[in-house]
């Protein structure tokens, strides 16, 4: 059977299973099993055992449950509420006023949670009711939250960065460092759009209700001290070379336990709930990783990935041409799969073609995460949209329309890092 026919059969099996509602991990395993049984003579059981061990017995992967647990602990504290109170006085003079708290709050919480859904849920539960009570337009409030919530994937420590680093054999520490400047760029784009929107719609921005003196502004900054110290402990230890990603994750867990304990939100019930939440999420992600690794191994036995990479290389596409094609492919894929599934399903398969085009795997990781961020706010499988739907009760496609400007800003950010790759590469290069 030709490569095209093999690919068509495997894609049909995969999308049929996903369409029937089968778990992503089980669908990937079943697709790999079908490929081995139909197109090779390799023993499926033996390959599953060896692939299952090799894909999960990774020391770098131990950072994953630790960072997830850190986010689960902080999710149950007053951290988001304190951030709103601490940031509010500093943005009241900007066009858009408290709408910028969505962006700044998501950026700060992303630096201690590593999860896009957790960032959108935590900040949204605090900011949306507050913004609504003060009379801010619902469309821009919800849209800015949906867009800024995606920062949880890009600003380190990011769970998706760990997954990509393991799948593509790229340094997780350098990925963390590479995500800092693109994350800040994205925050500037989001805040810039909010300011422009507020300038064009001044009647939809309520008047300033509270006058806060400079002394009170600095006094409220103490509310941001716990999260500031935690970010410094986690990201600072990595950038200074004092700790690996896994060791920094342990620092983050200890720091989050201290914040929860000193804030009075740490008790037996919240501790067990955070531990169980982290265990469920970690098992889900690890199961998807195992399924993707098995499918990748099965496809390598058929020779399909190597042939596809050779075919893409033979097209003579420039790096820009390849990235344009891949961007469309990833956005379409994001309509049906979550971000982690996209990363683990495509990284190993596409890496030969990416490297053949002269694209740095470290830069490609940040590019891939930006495109996956788009998938978080595209229906029908946009995780951030689901999260915000649970908070607001709005229809999914209404939320998607509100988030559309921020989707386009993600496209702009992707173009900028493509034209100016040093935005991604300068900090990892400074590490040596």
Secondary structure, 3 states (H helix, E strand, C coil): CCHHHHHHHHHHHHHHHHHCCCCHHHHHHHHHHHHHHHHCCCCHHHHHHHHHHHHHCCHHHHHHHHHHHHHHHHHCCCHHHHHHHHHHHHHCCCCCCCHHHHHHHHHHHHHHHCCHHHHHHHHHHHHHHHHHHCCCCHHHHHHHHHHHHCHHHHCCCCHHHHHHHHHHCCCHHHHHHHHHHHHHHHHHHHHHHHHHHHHHCHHHCCCCCCCCCHHHHHHHHHHHHHHHHHHHHHHHHHHCCCCCHHHHHHHHHHHHHHHHHHHCCCCHHHHHHHHHHHHHHHHHHHHHHHHHHHHHHHHHHHCHHHHHHHHHHHCCCCHHHHHHHHHHHHHHHCCCCCHHHHHHHHHHHHHHHHHHCCCCHHHHHHHHHHHHHHHCCCCCCCHHHHHHHHHHCCCHHHHHHHHHHHHHHHHHHHHHHHHCCHHHHHHHHHHC
